[in-house]
């Protein structure tokens, strides 16, 4: 198969959307999870919001049974990616290409350590955009990720069709 021939895709079909009742459950969960984080941030005056949390909510609500959604991946992925970003930023520097190095290291280390969570792959980029100190790892990253985990444990198990997590 030639290189450009691969771009045509395979003979598979696109997945069907979930039933309307499931979409309503997913949408309500996304609303409540993001509302919880943003409401807590507003009332406590603490930074609990990251762009990557929106993508985490997507995975936790839409496909909670996938490995990417499991607690070790959610928590470990966010903590690892942020630690890599902070280490590269603080120890190596703020040059543009070091952000790319931080992302590459994150993409390699997540599967190696068994904590792959795609939304967290953007955390090194966030670190380079915000230039935070090391406390960023705890607030908003750890606090927000644990908040999302707690929410997912409660909310996903309200549905008779779901069981979360699949493993720890």
C-alpha positions as CSV (number, residue, x, y, z in Angstrom):
1,X,0.0,0.0,0.0
2,X,1.4,3.4,-1.0
3,X,1.7,6.1,1.5
4,X,-1.1,8.3,0.2
5,X,-3.3,5.3,-0.4
6,X,-3.4,4.9,3.4
7,X,-5.1,8.3,3.7
8,X,-8.2,6.9,2.1
9,X,-9.0,5.0,5.3
10,X,-10.2,1.5,5.6
11,X,-13.6,-0.1,4.8
12,X,-14.9,0.3,8.4
13,X,-17.9,2.4,9.2
14,X,-18.2,5.3,11.6
15,X,-19.8,4.4,15.0
16,X,-23.4,5.2,15.6
17,X,-24.2,7.9,18.2
18,X,-25.6,6.8,21.6
19,X,-29.3,6.8,22.2
20,X,-30.9,10.1,23.1
21,X,-31.4,9.0,26.8
22,X,-27.7,8.1,27.0
23,X,-26.7,11.5,25.4
24,X,-28.9,13.2,28.0
25,X,-27.1,11.4,30.8
26,X,-23.7,12.2,29.2
27,X,-24.6,15.9,28.7
28,X,-25.9,16.3,32.2
29,X,-22.8,14.7,33.6
30,X,-20.6,17.0,31.6
31,X,-22.6,20.0,32.7
32,X,-22.4,19.0,36.4
33,X,-18.7,18.1,36.3
34,X,-17.6,21.3,34.6
35,X,-20.1,23.3,36.7
36,X,-18.7,21.7,39.9
37,X,-15.1,22.7,39.0
38,X,-15.9,26.2,37.8
39,X,-18.3,26.8,40.7
40,X,-15.7,25.7,43.2
41,X,-13.1,27.9,41.5
42,X,-15.4,30.9,41.6
43,X,-16.5,30.5,45.2
44,X,-13.1,29.5,46.7
45,X,-11.1,31.9,44.5
46,X,-8.8,29.0,43.7
47,X,-7.6,28.1,40.2
48,X,-9.3,24.7,39.6
49,X,-9.7,25.0,35.8
50,X,-7.5,23.6,33.0
51,X,-8.4,23.3,29.4
52,X,-7.4,19.6,29.5
53,X,-10.1,19.0,32.1
54,X,-12.8,19.6,29.5
55,X,-11.4,16.8,27.4
56,X,-11.1,14.6,30.6
57,X,-14.8,15.2,31.3
58,X,-15.5,14.2,27.7
59,X,-13.8,10.8,28.2
60,X,-15.2,10.2,31.7
61,X,-18.8,10.9,30.6
62,X,-18.8,9.4,27.1
63,X,-16.6,6.4,27.4
64,X,-15.9,5.6,31.1
65,X,-15.1,2.0,30.4
66,X,-12.1,2.8,28.2
67,X,-8.6,2.4,29.8
68,X,-8.0,6.1,29.2
69,X,-10.8,6.9,31.7
70,X,-9.7,4.7,34.5
71,X,-8.5,6.4,37.8
72,X,-4.8,5.5,37.4
73,X,-4.8,7.0,34.0
74,X,-6.8,10.1,34.9
75,X,-4.8,11.0,38.0
76,X,-1.5,9.5,36.9
77,X,-1.7,11.0,33.4
78,X,-2.4,14.5,34.7
79,X,0.3,14.4,37.4
80,X,2.9,12.9,35.1
81,X,2.3,15.2,32.2
82,X,2.3,18.3,34.5
83,X,5.5,17.1,36.3
84,X,7.2,16.6,33.0
85,X,6.1,20.0,31.7
86,X,7.2,21.7,35.0
87,X,10.6,19.9,35.1
88,X,11.4,20.9,31.5
89,X,10.2,24.4,32.0
90,X,12.1,25.0,35.3
91,X,15.2,23.0,34.7
92,X,15.7,23.3,30.9
93,X,14.2,26.6,30.0
94,X,11.3,28.3,28.3
95,X,12.4,28.1,24.7
96,X,9.6,27.0,22.3
97,X,11.3,23.8,21.3
98,X,11.5,22.6,24.9
99,X,7.7,22.6,25.0
100,X,7.8,20.1,22.2
101,X,10.3,18.1,24.1
102,X,8.1,18.1,27.1
103,X,5.1,16.9,25.1
104,X,7.2,14.2,23.4
105,X,8.5,13.0,26.8
106,X,5.0,12.9,28.1
107,X,3.7,10.9,25.1
108,X,6.5,8.4,25.6
109,X,6.3,8.1,29.4
110,X,2.5,7.8,29.8
111,X,2.2,4.3,28.1
112,X,5.5,3.2,29.6
113,X,4.2,3.9,33.1
114,X,0.6,2.7,32.3
115,X,-1.1,6.1,32.9
116,X,-2.2,7.1,29.4
117,X,-4.8,9.9,29.5
118,X,-4.8,11.8,26.2
119,X,-6.3,15.0,27.6
120,X,-3.3,15.3,30.0
121,X,-1.0,15.3,27.0
122,X,-1.8,19.0,26.7
123,X,-0.7,19.8,30.2
124,X,3.0,20.5,29.2
125,X,1.7,23.0,26.7
126,X,-0.4,24.6,29.4
127,X,2.7,24.8,31.6
128,X,4.7,26.6,28.9
129,X,1.8,29.0,28.2
130,X,1.2,29.9,31.9
131,X,4.7,29.6,33.3
132,X,3.5,28.5,36.7
133,X,5.5,27.5,39.8
134,X,5.6,24.0,41.2
135,X,2.4,24.6,43.2
136,X,0.5,24.3,39.9
137,X,1.0,20.5,40.2
138,X,-1.3,20.5,43.3
139,X,-3.6,23.4,42.4
140,X,-5.2,23.1,39.9
141,X,-3.9,19.8,38.6
142,X,-4.1,17.3,41.4
143,X,-7.1,18.9,43.1
144,X,-9.0,19.1,39.8
145,X,-8.2,15.6,38.7
146,X,-9.2,14.1,42.0
147,X,-12.4,16.2,41.9
148,X,-13.2,14.7,38.5
149,X,-12.4,11.2,39.7
150,X,-14.8,11.6,42.7
151,X,-17.5,13.1,40.5
152,X,-17.1,10.2,38.0
153,X,-17.3,7.6,40.8
154,X,-20.6,9.0,42.0
155,X,-22.2,10.1,38.7
156,X,-21.3,7.2,36.4
157,X,-22.5,4.6,38.9
158,X,-26.0,6.3,39.1
159,X,-26.7,4.6,35.7
160,X,-27.7,0.9,35.8
161,X,-25.8,0.6,32.4
162,X,-22.5,1.8,33.8
163,X,-19.9,0.6,36.3
164,X,-17.0,2.9,37.0
165,X,-14.2,2.2,37.4
166,X,-13.3,-1.0,35.5
167,X,-10.0,-1.1,37.6
168,X,-7.9,1.1,39.7
